[in-house]
Amino acid sequence: MKTKQQSSAQTGNPAIKVQNLVDFTGRDLYIGIDVHKQRWQVAVYYDGLILSNTSIVASTGALTTHLRKRYGEARFSCVYESGPFGFSLCRSLWAEGMECMVVNPADIPNTNKESRSKSDPVDARKLALHLAAGLLHPIHVPSERLQKQRSLIRFRKKLWGDLCRAKNRLKGELLFQGFVIPKQYDNAHWSHNFLHWIEQQALKEEDLKDTLLLMLEEVKSLRLLLLKTERKLRELMWTGDFKVKSGLLRSIPGVGPLTATAVPAGSR
């Protein structure tokens, strides 16, 4: 195989410039992809050498064109870290006949040197090397349909967190301003009577009224939105695979409708 070595200031390691006459047909190439919104850093590893470490436009088409043009009919095994861009890249590479795995960033072996010199080329190179060495373990990639359905479950969880924070802010403001919360209301359960009591206290305080009423409106809005979301989740649990698997999970003591929704209903 004819290659020409060139220095790479970005990675601190020699890169290999591959001549067009090299035939990679049937050879195993390992591709580390550092995924970002605008551009991807793509490192290609083969037989102890980093053949290239290139920044390309963030597009599956651009990636497959880049790999096929340079390395022809090689067997490509790709990897990238899970993150805000989801699993669409993985599914697209599967559709192109390439192997791909998505890994948890916390599970990637790391050295102190790599941490101190962290950059996109270093991260892509590290992914390619670890993939070739068999040191990476994939996370589950759900089907596209299941991923979209489970977004409702994640939204419900975020709403619950938002509601808890809104309640804590409002109760904290009451305590800071010297209000004594009646014993029957001073607990984790916020009844309608407690909400009415807060509203009555706010109306008595001209200078504080707007603040308390707006904070109370936030709590009420989030409670209503959370209720609507949970109703939609219960409807979802009566459809397709969710109905059967949710029923089996709920037969376990202590597992209710919301807990059952958090368990995947299917896999690739």
N, C-alpha and C positions, 0 to 999 in steps of 0.2 A: 504494500500500500504506500503510495507516494504522498507525503505530507510535508508541509513547510511550517516551521515553528516561528511564532511571533510573540513578543512580550505583551502582557496585558496589565496595565497599571491599575485597572479597576479591580481585578481579582487577586492580584499579587502572585499569580501563578501563570506558567506558560500556557497559552492557548494553542490550538492546532488549526491551521488554515488548511482545509481539505481541498485538494484539486478536483476539478470536475470529472476527471477520468477515473476516480475511485468508485468501484462498484460495491455498494453495501447491501445488495440483494440477499435476503435471508439472514442478515446479521442482526443481532440484538443491540439496539441503541436505547439508552436510558435518558429521559428528558425531564429535567427539573424546571418547573415554571413558577416564577414569582409573579403572582397576579396582582394587578392594580387597575384602577379605573381607566386610565388613558393608554398605558403601555404595559406589556408583559416582558419580563426578562426570561429568556429561554436558554438553558444550558444543556448541551448534548454531550453525553459521556459514552465512550466506547473503548473497551480493552485497555483500561488504565490511562486513557487520554481524554481531556476535555476538548472535543473537536471544535466547539464554538460556544460562545456565551454572548447572545445577541439580544438587543432590545427591539421588539416589534410592536406594531399596532395591536391594541387589545381586541382581537377578533379571531374566532376559531378558523375562519377561512384563511386569514393571513398566516396563522400558525401552521395549518396543514400544508398550505402552499410552500411555506418556508422549509418545512421538513421534507416534503416530497421532492422539491426542486433540488435540494442539496444532497439528500440521502436516498432518493429513489424508492425502491421497494424493500427497504429495511423493515425489521419488526420493531415498532416503537412502543416503549413502555413509559408512560408519562405519570407525573405526580405533581400535585400542588397542595397548598395548605387550605383548610377550610376557613371560611371568612364571610365577609358581607356579600360576596358575589355568588354564593350558593353553589349549585351542582350543575348548572347548564353547560359549562365547559366540559365537564366529565362526560355528560350524556352525549354531547356533540362529538367528542373524540371516540366514544364507543360506536356511534353511528358511522364514523369514518373507518372503522375496523381497527382502531388502535386501543391498546390497553391503557387504562388510566385508573389511578386511585387518588382519593382525597384523604389527607391525614390531619390529625389534630396537631396544631403547632406545638402544644405542650409535650407531645410524644416524640418530637424530633431530637435526636442526640445533638448535643452542642458542646463546643469547647470554649474556654475563656478567650482564646485568640479570635474565634469567630464572633463572639459577643462584642469584643472591643472594636473589631473592624467590620461591623455589620453594614451591608449594602445590598442592593438588589442583585448584582452579579454574584456576590458571595452566597446569598441565600439560594439562588437558583443552582449554583454549583453544588452546594451542600445537599440539596434535595436529590440531584442526579446521582451523586456519589453514594448517598445512603440507600437510595432505591436499588442501585446496582449491587450493593453489599447485602441486601435483604434485611436492612435494619428498620424498615418502615412498615407500619401496620395500618391498613385502611379503616376508615370509619364507614358506617352504613350509609349508602346513598339511596334515599327513598325514590320511588317512582315520582314522576312529575305531578301526577294527579294527587298522590298522597301528600306530597310536599305542600301543594296549594291548599288542600283540605286542612292540614295541620296548622296552617297559618292562623286559622281561627282560634286554635288552642293556644298558640303563642300570644295572640292578641289579648285573649282573656287573662293570661298570666300577667302581661304588662299592665292591663287595666287594674287588676287587683293591687299591684304594686303602687300605681298612681293613686288609687283610692286610699291606701294605707298612709301614704305620704301626705295627702290632702287632709286626712283626719288628724294626723299628728301635728301638722302645721296649725290647724284651727284650734285644737285643744291646747297646744303650746301657747298660742296667742291669748287664749282665755286665762291661762295660769299666769302669764307674764303681766297681764293687765289687772290682775288681782281678783278675778272672778273665782268664787268657790263653787265648784261643780257639786251638785247634790249627790249624796252617796248612791242613790238608786241609778244614777246615770254614769257614775265614774267607773266604767268597765269597758271591756273590748266591744260590747254590743251597742251599736248606735240605733236606738229605737226612734220612731217618729216623734214620741214625746220629748226625747232629748233634743232632736232637731228643732222642735217647736220652742223648747226652753231657750236654746241659743238665739233663735230669732227674736224672742221677747226681750232678752238681755241686750241684744244689739239695738233694738228700737229705743231703749232707755238712754243710750249713750250717743249723743249727737256727733261728737268728734270721732267716735270709733265705729259708728253705725255702718258706714260704707265698707270699711275693711272687713268687718265680721260678716256682713250680708253677702259680699262677694265670695269670701272663703266658704261660706255655707252653700252658696249656689254651686261652687265647684264640686263640693262633696255630693250634693244632690244629683248633679249632672252625671258624675262618674258612677254613682249607684245605679242610676237608670240605664246608662250605657252598659254597665256590667250585667244587669239583669237581662237586657236584650241579647247580649252576647251568649249568656248561658242558655237562653232559650234556643238560640240557633245551634249551639253545641248539642243540646239534647235532640234536636231534629236530625242533626248529622249522625248521631249515634244510632238512629233507626234506619240508616241507609246502608246498602252494600255490605262489604265485609265488616264494617263497624258494628252492625247489629249483632252478628254471630259472636264476634270476638269480645265485644263489650259485655254481652250476656255471660260469657264464660268467665271473664275477669270479675264481674260483679257477684259471681257465685262464691268468690273468696271473701271470708269475713273481713270487714274493714275497708273493702274496696267499693267506693261509690261511683256515681256517674262521671264526676269530674276527674277522679283518679284514673278511671278506665280510659278516658280520652287521651291521657298522656302516653299511653303505650302504643307503639306503631301498629297499624292495622295491616301492613303488608310490606313487602321488600321487592327488590329488583328481581 
